[in-house]
Amino acid sequence: MEEVLGLDASRILQWPRLEQVAKVTLHDVLARVTGLPLDGGRGSLKSKAFVVLARVRVDVLAARCPAAARFFESIRALDPSSVR
């Protein structure tokens, strides 16, 4: 993620219950540590979202975030081949 967004991941706060953090707080932190605008054209956080998502390791995310694990299980129930 560092090379995609140009950020130092160590500057991002560690929340024990990430799924309980308000979305506006997450947006603010990402915009602040990257220096990129949230909305906008090329070079904005939104324009890079799919690049970041493509690099997510599902196994690591599920292990660290119970809400993500539940989400992936729901997707697997629909189509077991959809999430590896």
N, C-alpha and C positions, 0 to 999 in steps of 0.2 A: 504494500500500500504506500510505503514511503516514496518509492520511485514514481508511482502514478500520480499521487497528489502533491508531492513535493513537501512532505511534512516530516517532522521528527516525532515518531510515535511515542517517544518517552514523555513528550509534553502533554499527551492526552491523559486526563484523569482516569484513574482506575475505579470503576463503580462496582461494588460487589453484586448489585442487582440492576444490571444495565436495563433490563426490560421495564424497570420502574422509573427510569430517568425520562423527563419530559422531552419530547421530540424537539421542541424549540431550544432546549438546553444543548442537545447534541448538535443541532445545526450551528448554534453560536460557537461552540467549542471547535468544530471542524472548520468553520470560516476563519476563526481567530488563528488557529495553528497553521493553516495552509496559506492564509492571506488571499484566498480565492473567494469571489462572491458566490453565494449560494445559488442565486438565480442568474440567468444571463445566457449569453451565447457561448462561443468557444472559450475554453479555459475556466468555465465555472464548475462548481462542484457537481451540479446536476448533469453537465455534459460529460463528466467522467464517471458517473455512477455505475454504468454497466461494465466499464473496464475494471473497476474495483470489485464489483460483484462476481465477475468471471474469475477473479483470483482468490475468492473466499474458499477456504478449506472447510468443507461441510463438517467433517469429523471434529475439527478443533472448535468450530463455532458451536456445534451441538454440545460438546463437552463443557463449554464455558457458559453457555446461556440456555437455561431450561426452556425458555419460551421458543428459542430457535429449534431445540430438540423436538418439542411438541409440534411445531410447524412442519419440520421435515418428516416426522412420523405421519402426520395427516396427508402429506403429499405422497409418501410411499404407499399409504393405504389406497390411494386413488390409482397409482401406477407405480408398482415396485421398481421399475427400471428408470424412473424419472430422477431419483436422487441417489447418487452412489455413496 
